[in-house]
Amino acid sequence: MSELTTATVDEHIAAHLGSLPDESYAMSRKSFEELGFGLIPYVLPDSVKQVLSDEIQELVRTGGVRRDLQLKETGNSHRKMRNVNAAEIREHDGWVDAVYRSPALREALSKVAGEPVKICPYLPEQYIITSLESRGDTHGWHWDDYSFAVIFVVEVPPLELGGFVQTVSGTSWDKEDPKVFQKLVDGVIRSHELKPWDLYLLRTDTTLHQVHPLLGGKRTIVNMSYAANRDDDKNISHETMEELFKV
């Protein structure tokens, strides 16, 4: 196979996925259906993970903005992090965008989700790099506007230092009255350990989720947002994204 380039990313992903047996998806599909969370580290070959990781770390080193916010639409939960936004990533015109747009990847995600997974129509939310780099950094309890997110974990500290994902499935988001604490009390909080180069699929519009605050180390990821057919009929506003990336 020819050398990996951004132009051939989809070919490499398709060839890799074509070598996987159908049962590879079974456990992820079951977990996603039951919990709104499914580990999918197998959907990208290591060659693609390596170039993604290198690009993301370079973008964090050379750009990004520190944020320390509380967002009322998610119950005043905290965002303490460094972000590289979609416009900066898109300007780089590199691996993140190439992977995000891969039809082969979306086909694999659709197998796990049990329904079509589509490109997000709102450009600022298509992909975001987030780095938690200081003690207490967190991406607090929240939902997302669109149905799905795929998260590629570049680096994450050992479990005892936080940075793991927590979820409450089967919830809904009322931006005027989110009742986050009530949903945490009424629901079941599940915690998910992650390792470097893991990927996971989240049902982000009905799964309340957060990243547990860091006690040490560093957690760097790219979040890639995707839509479902039902999102076409939603009246989606973007207050949290606009606040998060306010200059």
Buried (B, 14 or more C-beta within 10 A) or exposed (E): EEEBEBEBBBBBBBEBBEEEEEEBBEEBBEBBBEBBBBBBBBBBBEBBBBBBBEBBBEBBEEBBBEBEBEBEBBBEBBBBBBBBBBEBBBEBEBBBBBBBBBEBBBBBBBBBBEBEBBBBEBEBBBBBBBBBBEEEBBBBBBBBBBBBBBBBBBBBBEEEBBBBBBBBBBBEBEBEEBBBEEBBEEBEBBEBEBEEBBBBBBBBBBBBBBBBBBEEBBBBBBBBBBBBEEBEEEEBEEEBBEBBBEE
